Amino acid sequence: MKHLPLAAIACLALPAVAQTVAANVVVKKPPPVVAAGIEPVVNVSAQRPTNRVDRQVYDVKSDVGASNGSAADALANIPSVAVDPDGTVTLRGSTNVQVLIDGKPSAMLQGDNRGNTLNAMPAEDIESVEVINNPGAQFGNEAGGGPILNLVMRRTRKAGGYGALSANAGSAGRYNASASGSYNSGRLGVQGTAHLRHDGRNDLADAARVRIDPVTRAASRTSQATRNQGLNDSAGLNATLTYNLGEKDTVTSSVAFMERGNERDAVNRYISFGGDGSVAHDYARTSRTAGGSKSVSWDARLDHKGAVSGELAKLDMRVSSTANESNNAYLNTATLGAFNPADARGRDASRTGTTIVDVTGDYERPLGSSFLRVGYKVASNKNTFDTRYLNIDNTTLEERPNGARSNRFALHEMNLAAYGSYTMRLDQRWGLVGGLRVERTDLDIAQMTGALKASNHYLNVISSSFISYNASEDTDFRFSYARRIRRPGANDLNPFVVYRDEFNVSAGNPNLKPTTTDAFELAYETKFGPIDTNLRGYYRKDSGLISERKLFIGETVLLTTRDNAGTNRASGLEFTLRGKLMPRLTLNASGNLAYTEQRIVNPGANAGSSPDSKRSAPSFGGNARLRYDLPNGGQVQLSVNAQGKALSRQGYRQPNATANLSLRHAFTPALSLVMNVTDVFNTNKIETITDTHLLQETNTRRSDGRLVYVGLSYRFGGVAQRRGPAGARRSQPST
């Protein structure tokens, strides 16, 4: 890896070009002057959204079950967002989604860490969620490119001290608790959160697979049944300190730590069938997993206000790292057929790590009725993988290294970027934003197991544009376009064949190229009586699509890998409805009617489908929430979340739907009882179909569905205001 000279890094600190705070585009009569950095928020519970031209902002604090839910639960209530039990996130049916914290990437939200983090992070730590389908020029393409879900963490800036406590008990011994507090006085502000959780999902999975011989066309069948069990402990804490150096300068620093266990027991049963349908081989593998993950992050930021109103310069540095450890022990037992004693037992130890260093600088200022923002970014992302596998002789218990299943791999990605945007108010109704971003990426790969090294370099110029038209006080039209680059991640590039189980292995592809996405969106926002209505038509084209491919490398062993396979086109109409149907009844509903078409170009007939293929499917998904405000100050909420059919390269995922129920009962203004019931009807099921001329497979997975949590939430502290005799305000403590 080449080291950058200090002079080169210093040059990056010069103003470049970036995306604006798009709220400045929205013009009302008379046109408001909106200071840079102010975040208008959409209150999911009722109020009309004050959306920015490049994003929708949803307040999650008002969700009835927020005090005992997780970040994954909060995301599942956002329009067009779906989260499965493992924490896998999709937006408009696509899994190519960046999840950021306060606009920045974090190691604990990369790769396999993301699902565990979202399931462990308390929903109460989140202030709002920003959905950015067409990101502007200030957003980079690290961590996968694509649309963005930005978690804006809660910050309390009111004077005085505040605190909140919650404790919840759930089904089958689950529990969670959290404590948070803040204190602001004069120039100093401090706040922090601590939380713990004992949670998880047991699951059952079944796979039925048919292999078709490419020469004889003879079919052979296998099946696999899996049962996973185990609840895990997680705990975390974070703290933020803010200090005003003067009227113009503010420094902020944060630290965070999270630790999570990974203990599970599993039983897999593998059956191979003969040509006449009889069982040829039947055996089980019992495994026990131990280990866990630790995540640490810290950041420091300086904000400087300039001489001109609205002028602001920001310097930000963030460092985050995650270390994962997994130790697995296996025992194979044959019911029909036999094992070589040397292969009957095994164990492996896996260590993975991610470290991200992110340094940014931004400068923004108004220029008359226009607005300019410029900035730079220097980012380093290091990933390491180390898996050691041992065979254990079932007779002598002698351990022997298995080189075919052991693997060491490292990837280092260095990203340098300059960006900028210009906002222009054309007249009282029209606004325009144009943005440009230039990125230089250096990628170094080291496959230590095979003593192989490789590198790649990208230079990308990425544009974006946004137009807003204010038709009336209640009606806006918005148009946006953005180009994004999805670069392959560490697991995508590692060429080593990784052993998963007796029927499945996986491998990356070091020859992968980035996927380019061009996305367009037209939005109509208005109000019909008490109901706020958003309609969004969109079109997205992915070129050089990075997609998953399955092919047999043995009679029963299936390899899953990735390559650049063609194009994916997705278009649709998305709607959201918000408002009060009755004085106490509030509706939040959204839906996405989509059509997806894939054109796949395969490298040959053995790729698992015909050499060239075209697949398409319509889909409808959405969610709806009804909240009723009880006379005593409590609330009852019913939510339904549905995912539509989703295409994959060689098949599709079936639709599914779940319903959740939440109740909040207020004993006092400070003390509340909260109950959450997830998947009330126990219907959550993930079913995927693979259907090609060489492979037909159905995978069905069910996790613990109906879970009940009941707990207490208590809030205290603060400074209330009362008026003195002359109308002046005096402070007094309150709860």
MOKA-V983829 format. One record per helix or strand. SS is the DSSP state (H for helix, E for strand). FROM is the first residue (numbers start at 1). TO is the last residue. If there is no record, write none. Layout:
SS FROM TO
SS FROM TO
//
This chain:
H 6 12
H 22 25
E 42 43
E 52 52
E 55 59
E 70 70
H 71 76
E 81 83
E 89 91
E 94 94
E 97 101
E 104 104
H 107 109
H 113 120
E 122 122
H 123 125
E 126 132
H 142 144
E 147 153
E 160 170
H 171 173
E 175 185
E 188 199
E 203 212
E 219 229
E 232 244
E 249 261
E 264 273
E 279 305
E 312 336
H 341 343
E 345 367
E 370 392
E 399 401
H 403 405
E 407 425
E 430 447
H 448 450
E 452 472
E 475 486
H 490 493
E 498 501
E 504 506
E 515 528
E 531 543
E 546 552
E 558 564
E 566 582
E 585 601
H 605 607
E 612 629
E 635 643
E 646 647
E 651 653
E 656 666
E 671 678
E 686 691
E 695 703
E 707 717
E 719 723
E 729 733
//
